[in-house]
Amino acid sequence: SHVLLMRREAYDADLPQPVCCLTAGVDVQDDRFEVLVWGWAPGEEAWLVDRQVIPGDTSRPEPWDALTQLLDHAYTHTTGHRLPIHAACIDSAGHRTTLVYDYAAQRAARRLYATIGRDGERPIVSSPSPRRWGRNERQVPLYTVGVDAAKALFVSRLRLTKAGPGFVHLPIAEWCDDELAEQLTSERLVMTWSKGVPRQVWRKRRARNEGLDCAVLAIAALRLLNPKLQAMSDALTAAPIGGGPGTPTPT
């Protein structure tokens, strides 16, 4: 974590020049939402651009309204364009599951995906399974996130020391602090044995790991969005100022 803090850098805008696409990961707790917004460039070079903790009883509508306001926010690019959050994943496991389903169904057109994390050998995101809930038997697609694969990818990228494809940039900002750096590095891969068979599993080294969970969800959102990052980057450079949020499109 201390290495991450030492390499923080000043951004010249909300979104530095290479960023062309934004995804977010939303972790749901009983008393708050934790959100990280990541910017992506060709080669999946990543810039952490925002961190928000939305306090409040998440069984009440007020925190959800604040979450909507955050997810609808557009960030200023160094070119002067304003980019929206193109996709987001929200965790449905353990806290406010039915409310998460409701919210994801309402915002499906905005590419908000309800997810559940599973360990073991599986892809970062699997095909959705339908979930029915509520009095009128509404349906929402639920995406399974392979947390082991996503954590392995993210942690390997944190170890990169040279900017370029896969590198993770962190900003000089009050909210990008010791606690966040500790959360991003809160788990480690350890070897366990079961009936003589070795297996590597991720283990927490501290209680709070929301930052890592949010990073995993943002990566899952990127996989579900499947953007053409180079085309988006080229379009952003060529687009006249004033195109408004949503310029460029991810496909």
N, C-alpha and C positions, 0 to 999 in steps of 0.2 A: 504493500500500500504506500509506503514512503517513497518508493521509486515513481509511482504514478503522480504523487503530489509534486515531486521535484521537476517533472517534465510538463507540468501545466503550461499553457500558452495563452497569450492574449489574442482574442478574435477581433477582427476589424469591423464586424457587424454581428447580428444574431447568428447569421449563417455565413461562414467564410466562402471564398470564391469556389472551391471545388464542390461544395455541397449542392446537390440538385434534387434530393428526395428526402422526405422526413417520415419516420415511423415512431410510434410510441408504445411503451409497455405500461400497463396499469395493474398494480397489485392492490387487491381489495382486502381491507381489514375491517373489523367491527367499528372502529372509531376514526377511520381515515382512509383516503386513497393515497398511494405513493405512485408517482408518475415520472418516468424518464422519457425525454424526447431525443432521438438520435438523428443526425444528418448523415446522408450517404453520398458517396462519390463513386465514379467508375472504379472497379476493382474492390468494391465494398470497403473502401477506406471510410472510417467512421469518425464523426465529430459529436460529442455530447453537447447538446445545445440548450437543454432546459431540465430542471428538476423541480418538481412541485409536490408538496405534501398538502393535501386538502383535508383539513380536520373536520370532524363531525360524525354523528351517529349515522352510519350508512344504511340504516333502515328508514331514515328520513329522506325526503326529497331534496333538501338543501344541498348536501354534498354532491348529489348527482347533477344538480343544476350547475354547480361550480365546475364539475368535471366536463360537462358539455361545453361550457364557456372556454375551458382550456383546450379541449380537442378541436374547437372551431377557431382557435387563434391562428393567425398567419404571422410568420416570422420574416423579418427583413433580411434579405440577401444583400451581400456587398455590392451587387449590381444595381440595387434599388428595387428589384422585384420583391414581392411578398409571397412566400410559399406556405401552403397549408400542410397540416399533417395528413399525408396521403393514406396511411393505414395505421391501425392500432390493434393490439391484442389485449384483452382483459381476462384475468384469471377468474374462473367460476368455482374453483374447488375450495370448499371449507367455509367460505364467508359469503352470505347473501346470494346464494346460488340462483334462486328464482329471480331476484332483482337483476342480477347480471344477465340472465336470459332475456328478461323484458327489455333491458337497455340495449343489448346487442341486436335484438329484433327490430327495435325502433330505429337503430342507426346502421342497419345493414348496407344501405346505399352509400354510406360514408366509409365503408370498408372497416367497420369495427367488428372484430371477430371474438366470439366467446371461446375460451380455451380451457383445457385441463391438462396439467402436467403429469407425465408418466416417465419413470426411469426405465433402464434396460436398453437393449439394443433395438432402437427404432429411429426413424428419420426425425429431423428437427420438427417437421410438421407432417401429420398423416391426413389422409382424406377424412372429411367430416362425417360424423354420425349424427342423425337427426335426434333431437330431444324434444319431447312433447311435454307441456306443462300448462298449468292454469285451468280455469273453469271451462274455457273454450278450446282446450287442447291445441294451443298454438305450437308452432314448430320453429326451432332455431337450429342451425348447424353448429355442432360442437366439435372443435378441432383439437386433436391430441398433439401436445408439444412433447417431443422427445428431449427431456431436460438434460439427460446425460450428454447427448450429442451437441446440444446447443451450448452447454457450459464448457465442454471441451473446446469447441470452436472459439468461444469468447475469451476464455482464459489463455488459449494459445496466442490469440491476437494481442492480448494485453502484454504478452512477453516480447512482442516485436519492438525493436529499438529504432527503426528507421521508417520515416514517413513513406507511405506508398500503399499498395493494395493490402487491405486487411488491418492497417495500422489504426490504433484507437487514440484519438486526440481528446484531451480534456482541457476545459477552459480555466483561466484565472478568474474565479468568481467566488463570492462568499459561500454560495450553496455547494460548490465543489470542494468539500472540506475533508478533514480527516475521517469523519464518520462515513461519508460516501465512499471514500477510497477503501476503507475497511470493509464496507458492505460489498463492493465490487470484487474483493479478494477474500470473501468470507468462507469459501469452501475449498477443500483440497481433495485430490484423488488419492484414495488409500486402497491397499490390497486387502481383501478379506477371503476367507476360505469357507466353503460349505461342502461337506462330505468329500473333502479332499480336492475340490475343484476351486481354483483361484478365480476371483472376480474383483474388478476394480469398481469402487463406488465413491460417490461424492459425499463428503462428510462436512458438516458445519464445524468451524472452529470458533464461532461466536453465535450469540442468539439471533441477532438481527442480520438478515441477508436480503432485504427488500431490493437494494440496488442491483444485485446480481439477478434476482428474479425479474425485475423490470427490463434489464438488458436482454435476458433470454426471450422475453415476450416481444421486445422490439425486433429482435432477429427473426422470430417467428412471423411477425407482421411483414417483414421484408420478404420472406420466402413466399408468403401467401400473395403478396402484391406482385411479386416477380417482375419488377420494373426493368425497363431497358435503360440502364443508368447512363450509358454513353450517349444514347439518343436524347435523353432528358438533359444531360449536360450541354450538348450541342444546341438544343432548342432554347435553353435558358440564356446562353450567350448571345444567340441571334435574336431573341424576342425583344421587341421594343418595350420600354418602361411604360407601365400603365395597363399591362395585360391583366392585372388583378390576381387574386389568389386562385390557385389552380393552374397557373402557367409555370412550367410546362406540365403536360399530363404524363402519367407513369407508363403508358402503353403506346 
